Amino acid sequence: MERVVSLVPSLTEAVAATAPGLLVGVTDWCSHPAGLAATRIGGTKNPDTAAVLALRPDLVLANEEENRAPDLAVLHEAGIEVLVTGIRTLDQAFAELHRVLVTGCGLARPRWLDEAEAAWAALPPPRREPRRAIVPIWRRPWMVLGRDTFAGDLLARLGIRNVYADHADRYPRIPLDELNAAGADLVVLPDEPYRFTAADGPEAFPGLPAALVDGRYLTWYGPSLAAAPAALRAALR
């Protein structure tokens, strides 16, 4: 594999950390590593498919949740190989990263992937009675983590149970008064996709302690997974 376009920020970082010379195209949202020398081809939801095709990639990396099927269909119809990942748990993340890097890109399995697996395997067992949390990802309107999410699985491994883990929707819209009445022990506020800060978010939950977490450690699947257990544990104390 010589020319790779990534439509997923997490996968961009994973390839860049392993063999940066492969990447010829990335999205506008691919922020890691800084200074990446690759053509920008638009957003994850609205990539410029003509620009992708002009780059003559051997492989395009995508994700079932982050990218739209019609855009991927355009690439398929043009004869481009598209590897679509599905990641809703940590175990799936490790398996898909191996598939992307080793099977898809033809690379040797990177050391950082082994280090990430080891870091998560070394965690102590979660507490018998996990803390209950609400995890907003947006405001105006308020949206939270629901069922079957990668971030929710990471939190569960850290002893945090998402109050809305059994909700019918993966990212439900819940009125603020309902969130405050949900019986949570804390509110977890990541800095992406909405950038919650100490001055923007905790004030909406006056009865709850707030944990501000780095969204990259909570939602990205790539090299950041190696440092994520320690960073998240520190933020959630």
C-alpha positions, 0 to 999 in steps of 0.5 A, a space after each residue: 500500500 502506497 497511497 492512503 486517504 483517511 476520512 477518520 481523525 482517529 485512523 489518521 493519527 493511527 496511520 501517521 504514528 505508524 507510517 506517515 508517508 502513506 497518507 496523501 489525503 485527510 479530513 479538515 478534522 484530522 488534527 493529530 499529529 500537528 503539521 501533518 503534510 497531506 491534502 485536506 479533502 473536506 469534512 468527515 460528513 462532507 468530503 470532496 469525493 472528487 478531490 479524493 479520487 484525484 489523489 489516486 488512493 490505493 485505500 480509503 479508510 472510513 468508519 460506519 458512524 463518522 462517514 456517510 454511505 453515499 460518499 463511500 458509494 461514490 468511491 466504491 463505484 469509482 473502483 477505489 478500495 474502501 475499508 470501513 471500520 465499526 468501533 463501539 467497544 474497546 475490543 473492537 477498536 483494537 481489532 479494527 486498528 490491527 485490521 487497518 494497519 496490518 491487513 489494510 495498509 500492509 504494515 508491521 503491527 506497531 509497538 504503540 498498539 501493544 502498549 495500548 492493549 497492555 495499558 488497558 489490560 493492567 487496569 484494576 477490576 472496576 468497583 462492584 458498585 460503579 458510579 452513575 454518570 451522565 455524559 453530555 456531548 452537546 448543549 443547545 440542545 442537550 445530547 448525551 451518550 446513550 447505548 452501545 458507544 465506544 466512550 461508554 465502554 471505556 467509562 465502564 472499564 473505569 468504574 463509571 456506568 452511563 445512566 443512559 446506557 440502556 436508552 433506545 438511542 445512541 445519542 439521545 436528546 434529553 431535557 436539562 431538567 431530566 438530566 438533573 433528575 436522573 439520579 447520577 453521581 457525577 457528570 462527565 464533560 468531554 471537550 469534544 465534540 462540544 467543547 465543555 470547559 470549567 466555565 461552560 457546562 458544570 454550572 448546568 448541573 449544580 447538584 453534581 460533581 463535574 469531571 472535565 475530560 480530554 475528549 481525545 482520550 475518551 473518544 479517539 481510537 489510536 495511539 492516544 489509547 496508550 495514555 488514556 487509562 491513566 489520564 481518564 482515571 485522574 480526571 474521574 477521581 
